[in-house]
Amino acid sequence: MDLHLGRILHWNGGAWTFAQAAIVRTRVAPAVSGREEKRCAAKIEVSIELVVFAAFLLLALDTSTMSVPVYDRKRGAVYDEPQYGERRLHLLYETTFGRLLLGAIFARRWYSRLNAIMDKSRYSVRKIQPLISRFDIDMNDYPEQSYTSYDSFVTRRIDPAKRPIADDPNALIAVADSRVLAYSVTSDGRIPVKQSSYTITELLRDPDLAATYNEGTCLLFRLGTEDYHRYCFADDGEVIRTNSINGVLHSVQPISSKSYKAFSENHREYAVIETAHFGTVVTVEVGALLVGKIHNYDVSSCRRGQEKGYFSLGGSAILFLLKPGTVTIDSDIVEYSRKQIETKVRLGEKIGERVHTQL
C-alpha cells in the first residue's frame, strides 16, 4: 500500500485554495483475479469519494454568516442582515466542486429527507441555542415549552397576540414573518426576480392560469432559517384548486439566483383562491435547501389570518400573485423593491391596500 499526494479542495480565509492531502492507493497483486481486482478498485474508488465527501461535510459545518441589505420599516433604515451558513452557501453556489455536489446530492429531495430525519432526533437540540443567540430570536413571542428536537423548534407555534392581524379588511397583509419584494408582472408574464427572470407559466406550469396575471403584481416573501415557519391566508375566501409540482431544492437566498432559477426549479405547491377583497389570487409555497416538506392544510374555505401551513427546516419562500388593478402595495415596499432591497415584515402586518373599483 503506497501513499501518494493528491489534491482536495480546502477553504481558507474566504477563498478556495488547493491543499495537499494524502490518499491511499492499493497495489493489487498480479495473482489476484480480474474480478477481484475490479472489486478492490471499486472499493478504493468509493472510499476516496467518501473521504472527499467527509472533507466537504467537515468544511461545511461552520455556521459563519454573510449579510444582505434589508429595510426595517419600524426604524426607517436599511441594515445588514446576517444570512445563515455563509461557508456552506459559498461552497455550493460559487465553486465548481460545490455545484457538482449540489446537483448530485445536496439539492436532491432525498438528501433533505435524510437531513430531516437527523433534525428530528433528540441529539439535534444542541443546534437550537446557537441559532437563537446568532439571530437574537425573541423567545417572548412563543409560549414557554420544551423542544425535543431542532425540527420541533423550527416548526414552533407563536403566541397569536404577538402577531395581530391588521384590522382593516381592505388591507393586504403579510402572510409570513419574512422579507418581501414587490414586482410588477410584465405584459408577457415575466417577473424580474433578483438576478433571474421568471415567467408565471414557468412557476405554475399552467399557461391559461398564468395569462390572467399578466400586468399584475407578484409578492415574494423570503423566510430565513431563524424565522417563524408558519404562514397564513391573506383574506377570507374559497380554495378553488391546489397543485403540487415536483422539483429539486435549491437555496432561496440571494446567492443562488446567480446560477439557478430556484422558484421554477424547486419543489413547490400552489393554491388558487377566490378571495373576498382581492379577486382570484395564487399562493405558491416554494421548498428550499434542507426544507424536507411543505405542509399545507387541506381546506376548502379560509379566513384572513388563518394558518395555511408551515415549512419544515431551513429557509423557504412564498410567491403571491394578484391580478392587475386589485391592490396598491405600500410605497416604502415599492421604493425599496425597485432597489432590489427586501423589506422586513411580520405575519399580519399591512403591506398594501385594495383598489376600490369606481362604479
Secondary structure, DSSP 8 states (H G I E B T S, - for coil): -EEEEEEEEEEETTEEEEEEEEEEE----TTS-HHHHHHHHHHHHHHHHHHHHHHHHHHHT----EEEEEEETTTTEEEEEEES-HHHHHHHHHSHHHHHHIIIIITSHHHHHHHHHHHTSGGGGGGHHHHHHHHT--GGGS-----SSHHHHHT----GGGS---S-TTEEE-SSSEEEEEEE--TTSEE--TT--EEHHHHHS-HHHHHTTTTSEEEEEEE-TTS--EEE-SSSEEEEEEEEE--B----SGGGGGT--HHHHB-EEEEEEEESSS-EEEEEEE--TT---EEE---SEE-TT-EEEEE-SS-EEEEEEE-TTSEEE-HHHHHHHHTT-EEEE-TT-EEEEE-----
